[in-house]
Amino acid sequence: MTWNDDPTHLPGGAHDGAPGGLAGGLAGGPSGSGAATPGGIVPAADRVLLARVVDETVSVAECSALVTSRASGAVVTFEGVVRDHDEGRGVEALHYEAHPTATDVIREVALTVAEAHPEVAIAVEHRYGDLVVGDVALACAVASAHRAEAFAACAALVDEVKARTPIWKRQEFTDGSDEWVASLG
């Protein structure tokens, strides 16, 4: 059983009890087994509950619901929203292009962050396609028993998604011009 397969999971992301026995609620075993690992920590693969790049609306609420449990003392979320300006120029819209490996890479990023932060659960999704000002391009949530770990892991997740996920954006400016910008780096 993985963390999100826990039979005590209730609608809205609440849990009736923390899975496993670790103080942070993230104990378990080898991927999908539910058996405790020697250190009592759920493997990173079982704590990355969502990692994808999609051409549909992404939601912090969905990400948060996936990672939240009664053991969560903190759930930190991040929404990367299309803004109306960039470097002094008015922005009308964005178009994101994703490499075919983008979902694999964003999952690798989430796994790396989960391995570095063994008491967190992670959900992350990035949108591609046409977006307008106010649309969410990146949504993520990180849950942990303690806020410091959740904040640190969420910040690392956002930074690494931007640095490593092969997604490019074309900005359409209010003056009619446009430019391609690599989201990498």
Sequence and secondary structure as in RCSB ss.txt:
>XXXX:A:sequence
MTWNDDPTHLPGGAHDGAPGGLAGGLAGGPSGSGAATPGGIVPAADRVLLARVVDETVSVAECSALVTSRASGAV
VTFEGVVRDHDEGRGVEALHYEAHPTATDVIREVALTVAEAHPEVAIAVEHRYGDLVVGDVALACAVASAHRAEA
FAACAALVDEVKARTPIWKRQEFTDGSDEWVASLG
>XXXX:A:secstr
  GGG TTB GGG BSS SSSSTTS    STTT    TT    HHHHEEEEEEESS   HHHHHHHH  TT SEE
EEEEEE  SEETTEEEEEEEEEE TTHHHHHHHHHHHHHHHSTTEEEEEEEE EEEETT EEEEEEEEESSHHHH
HHHHHHHHHHHHHHS EEEEEEETTS EEEEES  
